[in-house]
């Protein structure tokens, strides 16, 4: 029997590796099934067996004991910066706390609040956190509030290298937009546009995908990422969907996610974002749409009719008072739902519990959704949204993207069903090991060539430097002490 620590972190073990544990989640027929003391065999970058007993020869056997061997989790909206949304959680309203550019800031000229080195670092740091939480496939998302306009090619070249070096499967390209909103007076928010800038951003994203797609043995994949439906012109989205067809890639567009968006879309176009897209023939199965918490019944019908996938981020949505209405309703309509975190830490397991709770509250029924439904969304649903049938499952010829979750954590309840136990009592912290494309990318909280603890200290310093600049882009430029008050008085 080989110990896990005998494998070289960051490398793919030579020959066949057999893994076993108390539970294996294998793909059989048309869905997942649990195999007690099941065996998973990988060779190179692929799964060659997932079932009860493998009769062939293997180079090594690893027994994880009280654990679940699972397909790696898929995060369709994986935060790739240092989370600034936490600043808004207890500091409201957002427009007064630096979440919307005031006119004075726009007239002075928006500037990049991070250096290129800092932008590259935060991508790598975020990718490392994804691996620590059992995520093997991530579609990065970052805030544009502290950017000059959109994301840059340089930072995404660095992001592609970071993903390849750490061993994370990614779908990405620089985010772009042709507009935004400006704060003219307290509560008065108006749109502004620069279509040429948006089209230039799209050109950069296309060139990035043409150059980067397929690198690192297929770990780097293209995805077009226009910012939000209300920040894009019709021409930009038409050209985006045309480019996605030519590149054969997916498009992620934030839509039906908030009141400000809904109000802006009605001001600009007289209809909701999904209705506007449908009116112009822009909804398709290539589209992945976070978060749908403000989607009407008509909007959801449009998603169902056109094959649009929803990226469901229940934790970050519920934290700000909204929910998908509902996960169960979307599934009944036939909408494909994948999971996302969109916050830090990128704890997908925590999001599965929040998704379960939010759906049952929304439906006012304890039998409206089961743990397995959320788990399917985090694996099979994410794979379908990305147009892939070789990830999100453990079956012969699938990619060897694997997450191993401990089931003997003392904070968790005893196990009769590993999925229910993990969803109801687990967290990303019980992730013991992660393999991506057959490579051991994470083991016991350690990553190849990247000290995550030292990175956490650097992230704290970088975050403090960013927050110190918030008065520049906040209404009437108040001091930090007024922007972000502590939860309780601080004694000095």
Buried (B, 14 or more C-beta within 10 A) or exposed (E): EBEBEEBEBBEBBEEBBBBBBBBBBBBBEEEBEBBEEBBBBBBBBBBBBBBEEBEEEBEBBBBBEEBBBBBBBBBBBBBBBBBBBBBBEEBEEBBBBBBBBBBBBBEEEBEBBBEEEBBBBBBBBBBBBBBBBBBBBBBBBBBBBBBEBBBBBEBBBBBBBBBBBBBBBBBBBBBBBBBBBBBEEEEEBEBEBBBEBBBBBBEBBBEBBEBBBEBBBEBBBBBBBBBBBBBBBBEBBBBBBEBBEEBEBBBBBBBBBBEBBBEBBBEBBEBBBBBBBBEEEBBBBBBBBBBBBBBBEEBBBBBBEBBBBBBBBBBBBBBEEBBBBBBBBBBEEEBBBBBBBBBBBBBBBBBBBBBBBBBBBBBEEEEBBBBBBBBBBBBBBBBBBBBBBBBBBBBEEBBBBBBBBBBEBEEBEEBEEBBBBBBBBBBBBBBBBBBBBBBBBBBEEBBBEBEBEEBEEBBEEBBEEBBEBBBBBBBEBBEEEBBBEEEEEEEE
